[in-house]
Amino acid sequence: MIGPNGAGKTTLFNIISGVYNATQGRVIFKGENLLGLKPHQVAAKGVARIFQHVSLFRKETVLDNLMLAFHLQRKSGLLDWFLNNHNAREEENEIASRVEDVLNRMRLLERSMN
């Protein structure tokens, strides 16, 4: 989204992501109204915001930082992850594949490994 300072871009993103409550209207994503949901609930639906000046984990690769975002949608639990069982490993591989696909489509895959 592009617009001048004060146009409401950040406010709109805060409403969509559940940080702010809207006074009216709807935000429909995949046929579901997101208004009234808490930010973690909106993120679990697949919508999240990032901040303009972000440095998540500087010592990790871009790939690792992006994989973190997908972990909100994991089906396996903390115990699965801790035990590194088959379901957790399979899901981790699926997440890595999805992130690599996104980076590849953006022509950033090679640069993201450093």
N, CA, C and O atoms as a GROMACS GRO file, in nm:
protein
  456
    1MET      N    1   0.085  -0.115   0.000
    1MET     CA    2   0.000   0.000   0.000
    1MET      C    3   0.090   0.123   0.000
    1MET      O    4   0.190   0.128   0.072
    2ILE      N    5   0.053   0.220  -0.081
    2ILE     CA    6   0.132   0.342  -0.094
    2ILE      C    7   0.042   0.461  -0.065
    2ILE      O    8  -0.074   0.464  -0.106
    3GLY      N    9   0.096   0.558   0.006
    3GLY     CA   10   0.022   0.681   0.034
    3GLY      C   11   0.107   0.774   0.118
    3GLY      O   12   0.208   0.732   0.174
    4PRO      N   13   0.066   0.899   0.127
    4PRO     CA   14   0.145   0.996   0.203
    4PRO      C   15   0.135   0.970   0.354
    4PRO      O   16   0.048   0.897   0.400
    5ASN      N   17   0.226   1.031   0.427
    5ASN     CA   18   0.221   1.023   0.574
    5ASN      C   19   0.085   1.071   0.622
    5ASN      O   20   0.033   1.171   0.572
    6GLY      N   21   0.029   1.001   0.717
    6GLY     CA   22  -0.098   1.041   0.775
    6GLY      C   23  -0.220   0.995   0.699
    6GLY      O   24  -0.332   1.030   0.736
    7ALA      N   25  -0.202   0.918   0.593
    7ALA     CA   26  -0.316   0.875   0.511
    7ALA      C   27  -0.394   0.760   0.575
    7ALA      O   28  -0.507   0.733   0.535
    8GLY      N   29  -0.336   0.694   0.674
    8GLY     CA   30  -0.405   0.586   0.742
    8GLY      C   31  -0.357   0.446   0.709
    8GLY      O   32  -0.424   0.349   0.743
    9LYS      N   33  -0.242   0.434   0.643
    9LYS     CA   34  -0.191   0.302   0.604
    9LYS      C   35  -0.166   0.215   0.727
    9LYS      O   36  -0.212   0.101   0.733
   10THR      N   37  -0.095   0.267   0.823
   10THR     CA   38  -0.063   0.190   0.944
   10THR      C   39  -0.189   0.159   1.023
   10THR      O   40  -0.203   0.049   1.076
   11THR      N   41  -0.280   0.253   1.030
   11THR     CA   42  -0.406   0.229   1.100
   11THR      C   43  -0.483   0.116   1.035
   11THR      O   44  -0.536   0.029   1.103
   12LEU      N   45  -0.488   0.117   0.902
   12LEU     CA   46  -0.557   0.009   0.830
   12LEU      C   47  -0.493  -0.126   0.861
   12LEU      O   48  -0.564  -0.223   0.890
   13PHE      N   49  -0.361  -0.134   0.855
   13PHE     CA   50  -0.294  -0.260   0.885
   13PHE      C   51  -0.317  -0.304   1.029
   13PHE      O   52  -0.332  -0.423   1.056
   14ASN      N   53  -0.320  -0.208   1.121
   14ASN     CA   54  -0.348  -0.242   1.261
   14ASN      C   55  -0.490  -0.295   1.279
   14ASN      O   56  -0.513  -0.384   1.361
   15ILE      N   57  -0.584  -0.242   1.205
   15ILE     CA   58  -0.722  -0.292   1.211
   15ILE      C   59  -0.730  -0.431   1.152
   15ILE      O   60  -0.789  -0.520   1.212
   16ILE      N   61  -0.671  -0.450   1.035
   16ILE     CA   62  -0.675  -0.582   0.969
   16ILE      C   63  -0.612  -0.688   1.057
   16ILE      O   64  -0.663  -0.799   1.066
   17SER      N   65  -0.500  -0.656   1.122
   17SER     CA   66  -0.428  -0.755   1.201
   17SER      C   67  -0.481  -0.771   1.343
   17SER      O   68  -0.431  -0.855   1.419
   18GLY      N   69  -0.581  -0.692   1.380
   18GLY     CA   70  -0.642  -0.708   1.512
   18GLY      C   71  -0.577  -0.627   1.622
   18GLY      O   72  -0.615  -0.641   1.739
   19VAL      N   73  -0.481  -0.542   1.588
   19VAL     CA   74  -0.417  -0.459   1.689
   19VAL      C   75  -0.513  -0.350   1.735
   19VAL      O   76  -0.520  -0.319   1.854
   20TYR      N   77  -0.587  -0.291   1.640
   20TYR     CA   78  -0.690  -0.191   1.670
   20TYR      C   79  -0.827  -0.252   1.644
   20TYR      O   80  -0.842  -0.340   1.560
   21ASN      N   81  -0.927  -0.204   1.718
   21ASN     CA   82  -1.065  -0.245   1.693
   21ASN      C   83  -1.130  -0.145   1.600
   21ASN      O   84  -1.116  -0.024   1.619
   22ALA      N   85  -1.201  -0.194   1.501
   22ALA     CA   86  -1.273  -0.106   1.409
   22ALA      C   87  -1.408  -0.069   1.469
   22ALA      O   88  -1.465  -0.146   1.547
   23THR      N   89  -1.457   0.048   1.434
   23THR     CA   90  -1.588   0.092   1.484
   23THR      C   91  -1.700   0.045   1.394
   23THR      O   92  -1.816   0.039   1.436
   24GLN      N   93  -1.668   0.011   1.269
   24GLN     CA   94  -1.769  -0.041   1.177
   24GLN      C   95  -1.699  -0.110   1.062
   24GLN      O   96  -1.577  -0.102   1.047
   25GLY      N   97  -1.777  -0.179   0.980
   25GLY     CA   98  -1.724  -0.245   0.862
   25GLY      C   99  -1.683  -0.388   0.889
   25GLY      O  100  -1.706  -0.443   0.997
   26ARG      N  101  -1.620  -0.448   0.788
   26ARG     CA  102  -1.574  -0.587   0.797
   26ARG      C  103  -1.440  -0.600   0.728
   26ARG      O  104  -1.407  -0.523   0.638
   27VAL      N  105  -1.364  -0.697   0.770
   27VAL     CA  106  -1.242  -0.736   0.703
   27VAL      C  107  -1.258  -0.884   0.672
   27VAL      O  108  -1.249  -0.968   0.761
   28ILE      N  109  -1.282  -0.915   0.546
   28ILE     CA  110  -1.308  -1.052   0.504
   28ILE      C  111  -1.181  -1.113   0.446
   28ILE      O  112  -1.120  -1.056   0.355
   29PHE      N  113  -1.142  -1.227   0.498
   29PHE     CA  114  -1.028  -1.302   0.448
   29PHE      C  115  -1.070  -1.447   0.437
   29PHE      O  116  -1.108  -1.510   0.536
   30LYS      N  117  -1.062  -1.502   0.316
   30LYS     CA  118  -1.104  -1.640   0.290
   30LYS      C  119  -1.246  -1.664   0.341
   30LYS      O  120  -1.276  -1.769   0.399
   31GLY      N  121  -1.334  -1.567   0.318
   31GLY     CA  122  -1.474  -1.580   0.354
   31GLY      C  123  -1.508  -1.560   0.500
   31GLY      O  124  -1.622  -1.580   0.540
   32GLU      N  125  -1.411  -1.522   0.580
   32GLU     CA  126  -1.433  -1.506   0.724
   32GLU      C  127  -1.402  -1.362   0.767
   32GLU      O  128  -1.302  -1.304   0.726
   33ASN      N  129  -1.488  -1.306   0.850
   33ASN     CA  130  -1.467  -1.172   0.903
   33ASN      C  131  -1.362  -1.177   1.013
   33ASN      O  132  -1.377  -1.251   1.111
   34LEU      N  133  -1.256  -1.100   0.998
   34LEU     CA  134  -1.147  -1.098   1.095
   34LEU      C  135  -1.168  -0.997   1.207
   34LEU      O  136  -1.100  -1.004   1.310
   35LEU      N  137  -1.260  -0.903   1.188
   35LEU     CA  138  -1.280  -0.801   1.291
   35LEU      C  139  -1.328  -0.864   1.421
   35LEU      O  140  -1.411  -0.954   1.421
   36GLY      N  141  -1.274  -0.815   1.530
   36GLY     CA  142  -1.310  -0.866   1.661
   36GLY      C  143  -1.216  -0.976   1.710
   36GLY      O  144  -1.221  -1.013   1.827
   37LEU      N  145  -1.132  -1.028   1.621
   37LEU     CA  146  -1.035  -1.131   1.662
   37LEU      C  147  -0.911  -1.064   1.720
   37LEU      O  148  -0.877  -0.952   1.683
   38LYS      N  149  -0.845  -1.133   1.810
   38LYS     CA  150  -0.720  -1.084   1.867
   38LYS      C  151  -0.607  -1.108   1.767
   38LYS      O  152  -0.619  -1.194   1.680
   39PRO      N  153  -0.497  -1.030   1.777
   39PRO     CA  154  -0.389  -1.044   1.679
   39PRO      C  155  -0.340  -1.188   1.661
   39PRO      O  156  -0.315  -1.229   1.548
   40HIS      N  157  -0.326  -1.265   1.768
   40HIS     CA  158  -0.278  -1.402   1.751
   40HIS      C  159  -0.381  -1.488   1.679
   40HIS      O  160  -0.344  -1.583   1.610
   41GLN      N  161  -0.509  -1.457   1.694
   41GLN     CA  162  -0.613  -1.531   1.622
   41GLN      C  163  -0.611  -1.496   1.473
   41GLN      O  164  -0.628  -1.584   1.388
   42VAL      N  165  -0.591  -1.368   1.444
   42VAL     CA  166  -0.581  -1.325   1.304
   42VAL      C  167  -0.458  -1.390   1.240
   42VAL      O  168  -0.465  -1.439   1.128
   43ALA      N  169  -0.345  -1.391   1.312
   43ALA     CA  170  -0.222  -1.452   1.260
   43ALA      C  171  -0.242  -1.600   1.234
   43ALA      O  172  -0.190  -1.653   1.135
   44ALA      N  173  -0.315  -1.669   1.320
   44ALA     CA  174  -0.341  -1.811   1.301
   44ALA      C  175  -0.424  -1.836   1.175
   44ALA      O  176  -0.420  -1.946   1.118
   45LYS      N  177  -0.499  -1.736   1.132
   45LYS     CA  178  -0.579  -1.747   1.009
   45LYS      C  179  -0.494  -1.722   0.885
   45LYS      O  180  -0.538  -1.748   0.773
   46GLY      N  181  -0.371  -1.672   0.905
   46GLY     CA  182  -0.280  -1.650   0.793
   46GLY      C  183  -0.256  -1.504   0.758
   46GLY      O  184  -0.200  -1.474   0.653
   47VAL      N  185  -0.298  -1.412   0.846
   47VAL     CA  186  -0.278  -1.270   0.822
   47VAL      C  187  -0.199  -1.213   0.939
   47VAL      O  188  -0.240  -1.224   1.055
   48ALA      N  189  -0.086  -1.153   0.909
   48ALA     CA  190  -0.004  -1.092   1.014
   48ALA      C  191   0.065  -0.970   0.957
   48ALA      O  192   0.080  -0.956   0.835
   49ARG      N  193   0.107  -0.884   1.043
   49ARG     CA  194   0.179  -0.766   0.998
   49ARG      C  195   0.321  -0.770   1.049
   49ARG      O  196   0.351  -0.832   1.152
   50ILE      N  197   0.408  -0.705   0.977
   50ILE     CA  198   0.545  -0.686   1.023
   50ILE      C  199   0.570  -0.537   1.031
   50ILE      O  200   0.498  -0.457   0.970
   51PHE      N  201   0.669  -0.500   1.103
   51PHE     CA  202   0.700  -0.360   1.120
   51PHE      C  203   0.808  -0.320   1.020
   51PHE      O  204   0.890  -0.403   0.979
   52GLN      N  205   0.808  -0.195   0.982
   52GLN     CA  206   0.897  -0.146   0.878
   52GLN      C  207   1.043  -0.162   0.918
   52GLN      O  208   1.126  -0.199   0.835
   53HIS      N  209   1.076  -0.134   1.041
   53HIS     CA  210   1.213  -0.144   1.088
   53HIS      C  211   1.225  -0.270   1.172
   53HIS      O  212   1.215  -0.267   1.294
   54VAL      N  213   1.246  -0.381   1.103
   54VAL     CA  214   1.246  -0.509   1.173
   54VAL      C  215   1.382  -0.577   1.157
   54VAL      O  216   1.437  -0.586   1.048
   55SER      N  217   1.432  -0.624   1.265
   55SER     CA  218   1.550  -0.710   1.267
   55SER      C  219   1.516  -0.822   1.363
   55SER      O  220   1.542  -0.811   1.483
   56LEU      N  221   1.459  -0.927   1.311
   56LEU     CA  222   1.414  -1.034   1.399
   56LEU      C  223   1.533  -1.100   1.468
   56LEU      O  224   1.565  -1.069   1.583
   57PHE      N  225   1.596  -1.190   1.400
   57PHE     CA  226   1.710  -1.261   1.457
   57PHE      C  227   1.827  -1.242   1.362
   57PHE      O  228   1.841  -1.314   1.263
   58ARG      N  229   1.911  -1.146   1.394
   58ARG     CA  230   2.019  -1.106   1.304
   58ARG      C  231   2.115  -1.219   1.270
   58ARG      O  232   2.171  -1.220   1.161
   59LYS      N  233   2.135  -1.312   1.360
   59LYS     CA  234   2.232  -1.419   1.335
   59LYS      C  235   2.172  -1.534   1.255
   59LYS      O  236   2.244  -1.626   1.215
   60GLU      N  237   2.042  -1.530   1.232
   60GLU     CA  238   1.974  -1.633   1.153
   60GLU      C  239   1.962  -1.587   1.008
   60GLU      O  240   1.969  -1.468   0.978
   61THR      N  241   1.945  -1.683   0.918
   61THR     CA  242   1.927  -1.649   0.776
   61THR      C  243   1.787  -1.592   0.753
   61THR      O  244   1.699  -1.604   0.838
   62VAL      N  245   1.768  -1.532   0.637
   62VAL     CA  246   1.636  -1.485   0.597
   62VAL      C  247   1.539  -1.602   0.595
   62VAL      O  248   1.424  -1.590   0.639
   63LEU      N  249   1.585  -1.715   0.545
   63LEU     CA  250   1.503  -1.837   0.541
   63LEU      C  251   1.455  -1.874   0.681
   63LEU      O  252   1.337  -1.902   0.700
   64ASP      N  253   1.544  -1.874   0.778
   64ASP     CA  254   1.507  -1.909   0.915
   64ASP      C  255   1.408  -1.810   0.974
   64ASP      O  256   1.313  -1.849   1.043
   65ASN      N  257   1.429  -1.681   0.948
   65ASN     CA  258   1.337  -1.579   0.998
   65ASN      C  259   1.198  -1.594   0.937
   65ASN      O  260   1.098  -1.578   1.007
   66LEU      N  261   1.192  -1.625   0.808
   66LEU     CA  262   1.062  -1.643   0.744
   66LEU      C  263   0.992  -1.771   0.791
   66LEU      O  264   0.870  -1.775   0.803
   67MET      N  265   1.069  -1.873   0.819
   67MET     CA  266   1.010  -1.997   0.869
   67MET      C  267   0.940  -1.973   1.002
   67MET      O  268   0.840  -2.037   1.032
   68LEU      N  269   0.993  -1.882   1.079
   68LEU     CA  270   0.932  -1.848   1.208
   68LEU      C  271   0.787  -1.805   1.190
   68LEU      O  272   0.701  -1.841   1.271
   69ALA      N  273   0.759  -1.727   1.086
   69ALA     CA  274   0.622  -1.680   1.062
   69ALA      C  275   0.527  -1.796   1.036
   69ALA      O  276   0.411  -1.791   1.078
   70PHE      N  277   0.572  -1.899   0.970
   70PHE     CA  278   0.487  -2.014   0.939
   70PHE      C  279   0.457  -2.099   1.062
   70PHE      O  280   0.362  -2.178   1.062
   71HIS      N  281   0.536  -2.085   1.166
   71HIS     CA  282   0.517  -2.169   1.284
   71HIS      C  283   0.387  -2.137   1.358
   71HIS      O  284   0.342  -2.216   1.440
   72LEU      N  285   0.326  -2.022   1.330
   72LEU     CA  286   0.196  -1.992   1.389
   72LEU      C  287   0.088  -2.086   1.338
   72LEU      O  288  -0.016  -2.103   1.402
   73GLN      N  289   0.112  -2.146   1.223
   73GLN     CA  290   0.013  -2.233   1.160
   73GLN      C  291   0.043  -2.381   1.180
   73GLN      O  292  -0.022  -2.466   1.118
   74ARG      N  293   0.138  -2.413   1.264
   74ARG     CA  294   0.174  -2.553   1.288
   74ARG      C  295   0.061  -2.630   1.353
   74ARG      O  296  -0.014  -2.575   1.434
   75LYS      N  297   0.050  -2.755   1.318
   75LYS     CA  298  -0.049  -2.842   1.380
   75LYS      C  299   0.012  -2.925   1.492
   75LYS      O  300  -0.056  -2.959   1.589
   76SER      N  301   0.142  -2.957   1.479
   76SER     CA  302   0.208  -3.034   1.584
   76SER      C  303   0.231  -2.945   1.705
   76SER      O  304   0.247  -2.824   1.692
   77GLY      N  305   0.233  -3.005   1.820
   77GLY     CA  306   0.246  -2.930   1.944
   77GLY      C  307   0.389  -2.918   1.992
   77GLY      O  308   0.483  -2.968   1.930
   78LEU      N  309   0.403  -2.851   2.104
   78LEU     CA  310   0.534  -2.829   2.164
   78LEU      C  311   0.603  -2.962   2.199
   78LEU      O  312   0.724  -2.976   2.180
   79LEU      N  313   0.526  -3.056   2.249
   79LEU     CA  314   0.583  -3.187   2.284
   79LEU      C  315   0.637  -3.257   2.160
   79LEU      O  316   0.744  -3.318   2.164
   80ASP      N  317   0.562  -3.250   2.049
   80ASP     CA  318   0.609  -3.309   1.923
   80ASP      C  319   0.742  -3.248   1.882
   80ASP      O  320   0.835  -3.318   1.841
   81TRP      N  321   0.749  -3.114   1.892
   81TRP     CA  322   0.871  -3.044   1.854
   81TRP      C  323   0.986  -3.083   1.946
   81TRP      O  324   1.097  -3.109   1.900
   82PHE      N  325   0.959  -3.086   2.077
   82PHE     CA  326   1.062  -3.117   2.175
   82PHE      C  327   1.116  -3.258   2.154
   82PHE      O  328   1.237  -3.281   2.163
   83LEU      N  329   1.027  -3.352   2.125
   83LEU     CA  330   1.068  -3.490   2.103
   83LEU      C  331   1.120  -3.514   1.961
   83LEU      O  332   1.174  -3.620   1.930
   84ASN      N  333   1.103  -3.412   1.876
   84ASN     CA  334   1.146  -3.421   1.736
   84ASN      C  335   1.090  -3.546   1.669
   84ASN      O  336   1.161  -3.621   1.602
   85ASN      N  337   0.960  -3.567   1.690
   85ASN     CA  338   0.898  -3.687   1.634
   85ASN      C  339   0.871  -3.669   1.484
   85ASN      O  340   0.897  -3.563   1.427
   86HIS      N  341   0.819  -3.775   1.423
   86HIS     CA  342   0.797  -3.778   1.278
   86HIS      C  343   0.707  -3.663   1.232
   86HIS      O  344   0.737  -3.597   1.132
   87ASN      N  345   0.597  -3.639   1.303
   87ASN     CA  346   0.504  -3.533   1.264
   87ASN      C  347   0.573  -3.397   1.264
   87ASN      O  348   0.555  -3.318   1.171
   88ALA      N  349   0.651  -3.370   1.368
   88ALA     CA  350   0.720  -3.241   1.378
   88ALA      C  351   0.822  -3.226   1.266
   88ALA      O  352   0.832  -3.119   1.206
   89ARG      N  353   0.899  -3.330   1.238
   89ARG     CA  354   0.999  -3.324   1.131
   89ARG      C  355   0.933  -3.304   0.995
   89ARG      O  356   0.980  -3.226   0.912
   90GLU      N  357   0.825  -3.376   0.972
   90GLU     CA  358   0.753  -3.365   0.845
   90GLU      C  359   0.696  -3.224   0.826
   90GLU      O  360   0.704  -3.166   0.718
   91GLU      N  361   0.640  -3.171   0.933
   91GLU     CA  362   0.584  -3.037   0.927
   91GLU      C  363   0.694  -2.932   0.906
   91GLU      O  364   0.674  -2.836   0.832
   92GLU      N  365   0.807  -2.950   0.970
   92GLU     CA  366   0.919  -2.858   0.954
   92GLU      C  367   0.968  -2.859   0.809
   92GLU      O  368   0.999  -2.754   0.753
   93ASN      N  369   0.974  -2.976   0.749
   93ASN     CA  370   1.015  -2.987   0.609
   93ASN      C  371   0.913  -2.919   0.517
   93ASN      O  372   0.952  -2.855   0.419
   94GLU      N  373   0.785  -2.933   0.547
   94GLU     CA  374   0.679  -2.868   0.468
   94GLU      C  375   0.690  -2.716   0.479
   94GLU      O  376   0.676  -2.646   0.379
   95ILE      N  377   0.714  -2.666   0.599
   95ILE     CA  378   0.730  -2.523   0.619
   95ILE      C  379   0.851  -2.472   0.540
   95ILE      O  380   0.841  -2.370   0.472
   96ALA      N  381   0.962  -2.542   0.548
   96ALA     CA  382   1.083  -2.502   0.474
   96ALA      C  383   1.055  -2.500   0.324
   96ALA      O  384   1.101  -2.409   0.254
   97SER      N  385   0.982  -2.597   0.275
   97SER     CA  386   0.948  -2.603   0.134
   97SER      C  387   0.861  -2.485   0.092
   97SER      O  388   0.882  -2.427  -0.014
   98ARG      N  389   0.763  -2.450   0.175
   98ARG     CA  390   0.675  -2.337   0.145
   98ARG      C  391   0.753  -2.206   0.143
   98ARG      O  392   0.734  -2.123   0.054
   99VAL      N  393   0.841  -2.188   0.240
   99VAL     CA  394   0.921  -2.065   0.247
   99VAL      C  395   1.016  -2.058   0.127
   99VAL      O  396   1.029  -1.952   0.065
  100GLU      N  397   1.080  -2.168   0.094
  100GLU     CA  398   1.171  -2.170  -0.021
  100GLU      C  399   1.096  -2.139  -0.150
  100GLU      O  400   1.148  -2.070  -0.238
  101ASP      N  401   0.973  -2.189  -0.162
  101ASP     CA  402   0.891  -2.160  -0.280
  101ASP      C  403   0.862  -2.010  -0.291
  101ASP      O  404   0.874  -1.952  -0.399
  102VAL      N  405   0.825  -1.949  -0.180
  102VAL     CA  406   0.799  -1.805  -0.180
  102VAL      C  407   0.925  -1.728  -0.218
  102VAL      O  408   0.920  -1.639  -0.303
  103LEU      N  409   1.037  -1.762  -0.157
  103LEU     CA  410   1.163  -1.693  -0.186
  103LEU      C  411   1.206  -1.715  -0.331
  103LEU      O  412   1.260  -1.624  -0.394
  104ASN      N  413   1.183  -1.834  -0.383
  104ASN     CA  414   1.218  -1.864  -0.521
  104ASN      C  415   1.135  -1.780  -0.617
  104ASN      O  416   1.187  -1.727  -0.715
  105ARG      N  417   1.004  -1.769  -0.589
  105ARG     CA  418   0.917  -1.688  -0.675
  105ARG      C  419   0.958  -1.540  -0.672
  105ARG      O  420   0.937  -1.467  -0.769
  106MET      N  421   1.016  -1.498  -0.561
  106MET     CA  422   1.061  -1.359  -0.549
  106MET      C  423   1.206  -1.342  -0.594
  106MET      O  424   1.263  -1.234  -0.586
  107ARG      N  425   1.265  -1.451  -0.641
  107ARG     CA  426   1.405  -1.454  -0.686
  107ARG      C  427   1.501  -1.413  -0.574
  107ARG      O  428   1.599  -1.343  -0.598
  108LEU      N  429   1.470  -1.457  -0.453
  108LEU     CA  430   1.552  -1.425  -0.337
  108LEU      C  431   1.610  -1.549  -0.269
  108LEU      O  432   1.679  -1.537  -0.168
  109LEU      N  433   1.583  -1.666  -0.323
  109LEU     CA  434   1.623  -1.790  -0.256
  109LEU      C  435   1.774  -1.797  -0.235
  109LEU      O  436   1.819  -1.827  -0.124
  110GLU      N  437   1.851  -1.772  -0.338
  110GLU     CA  438   1.998  -1.780  -0.326
  110GLU      C  439   2.051  -1.681  -0.223
  110GLU      O  440   2.143  -1.714  -0.147
  111ARG      N  441   1.995  -1.562  -0.219
  111ARG     CA  442   2.043  -1.459  -0.127
  111ARG      C  443   1.997  -1.485   0.017
  111ARG      O  444   2.056  -1.431   0.110
  112SER      N  445   1.893  -1.566   0.035
  112SER     CA  446   1.835  -1.586   0.168
  112SER      C  447   1.913  -1.687   0.251
  112SER      O  448   1.889  -1.699   0.371
  113MET      N  449   2.003  -1.758   0.191
  113MET     CA  450   2.076  -1.863   0.264
  113MET      C  451   2.196  -1.808   0.340
  113MET      O  452   2.257  -1.880   0.419
  114ASN      N  453   2.229  -1.684   0.319
  114ASN     CA  454   2.348  -1.625   0.384
  114ASN      C  455   2.311  -1.555   0.513
  114ASN      O  456   2.398  -1.500   0.581
   0.00000   0.00000   0.00000
